[in-house]
Amino acid sequence: MFELATMRRATRACNDQEQVLAAFNDACEMTMALKDEPYPYAVTVNYAPVVKDNELYLVFHGAKAGRKYELLQRDPHCAFTITLRTQVVLKELPQKSTNFFRSLSGEGTMLFLEGAAAQEAIVALMAHHGYNQDLEQLKHDLIPHLKATQMFALKVERAGLKEIVPH
């Protein structure tokens, strides 16, 4: 399983790996930072968490062409962030204003999925987003669409859950 990320302000970090793992089920979108020059490339994708062989993967899809696809082929390492909750609180004194939030962040290595692994990933993605029809039938119905779609699995190597709550 992934390593817990260390944070500068440890009082805001969750040190329970099971709680961190469970938090991945609380959202559907993540923003990834991919290596590019001269600036990193940030892209938001829909994802589903999948645990297989005691490893966490964040599965998502994309085109088999374009900037995201090309950057991941060149270098499969990336970082991600997921906002789970945010609440801005403005005060009369601006320096007293704050944002109570809960978020995940981490790093991992991207895998390109094909065949049966891609089918399983797209079914997991649909189920995570609330699709509740016959998932086995869906797996077979989507086979033709996987020719133009790339399924990805981000193997999470380090992750942290950070939360700032009202006092």
N, C-alpha and C positions, 0 to 999 in steps of 0.2 A: 504494500500500500504506500501511498505518498508520504513524504516527510512533512512535518508541520513547519510552516514558515515562522521565522522569528520576527518580532516587531519591536520597534524602538520603544513604544509605550506598551509594555507588557500587560498593563491593567485593562487594555482594550482588546486583547487577543484571547481567543478561545484555545485552550490547551488540550481539549478533548477531541481526539481524532474522529470518534463516532459522531459527535455533534457537527464537526466540520463536514464530514461526509454527508450527513443528513441535510445540511444546508444547501447542497447542490440540487436537491429536489425542489427547493422553494422558488426557483426562477426558471426561465426558458431562454433568456438571451444572455450572451456574454460578448465582451469586446476583447479582441485579440490584438496584440502588438506583434507585428512581423518585422523581421530585419529587412531594411531597404536603405538606400543611400539617396540623398544625404540625410533623410529623416526616416524614422520608423513608420510603418504603415499600420494604422489602426482600422479594424473592420469589425462590425457587429454581426453576429450570426445567431440563429436559433440553435439550441443544443438540447441534448438529453444526456443525463449521467448514466453510465453503464458500468457495473462492477463485474469483472470477469477475471478468473484466476487470481483473486485477491489484489487486483489493480483497478484503479478508477480511470475510466475513459470518458471524455466528453465528445459525443458523436454529433456531427452536423453534416450538411451537404453544401455543395457549390458546383459551379460550372467546371468543366474540364478544360478551361481556358481562362485567361484573364490574370490580373495582377496577383490576387490572393493565391491562385493555383500555382503560378510561376514562382512566386516568392517561397512558398512552402516546398516546392520541388528543389529549389536552390538550397534552402536551409530549413529543416523541419523543426527547429527550436523556436518557441514563442512564449509569450507571457499572456496572461488573461486577467480580466476583472469582471466581476458580476455584482451588480447593485441589487441587494435584496430589499432594502427599505431606506427611505430618505425622508427627513422632515426638517425643513429649514425653520429656525426660530429667530425672528428679528426682534431686537431689543432697542430701546430708545438710545442707548449708547452702542454704537456700531461694534465696538470691540467686545461687547458682551453677547453679540449674536453668535449663533452656532448652527450646526447641522447634526441632528441625531440620525445616525445611519448604521446600517448593517451591510457588510460587503465581504465578498470572497475575492482573493487574488492568488496568483500562483504562476508556475511555469511548467512546461512539459515539452514533449516531443510528439510531432504529428506523424500519424500513420495514414497511408492511403489504402482504403478498403476496396476489395473487389469481390465478386461472386457472392457466395453465401454470407460472408461477413458483412458485405454491403447491404444485403437484404435484411439481415438481422438488425443492422444499425438503423436503417430507415424505418423499420417497424417500431423500434425502441423510441425513435424520435417522434413518430406519430402518436404513440401511446402516451409519451410524456406530455404532449401538447393536448391531450384529451380525446384523441380518436379512440372510440370504444366499439367499433364494428369488429368483424371477423378478422383478426390480425394475421392468421395463416393465409386467408384469401388475399389480404392486402399484400402480403409478401410476394405472392405469385403475380398479382395484378401489376405490381410496380417493376417487374423485371425489364420490360421494354424501356421504361423511363430511366433506368440506371445506365443505359448506354450513353446518355448525354449528361448524366449527373455523376459527380464524384462524391463518394461518401468518405468522410474523414473521421479519425478518432484521435483526439488529443490525449495522450497518456500523461496523466497528471503526476508529476514527480515531486512537486512541492506546492502546498496550498495553505492558506491562512484565512481565518474568519475573524473579522474585526467588527466591533460594535461599540458605538458611543450612544449611551442611553441617558435620559434625564436623571438628575440627582434627586 
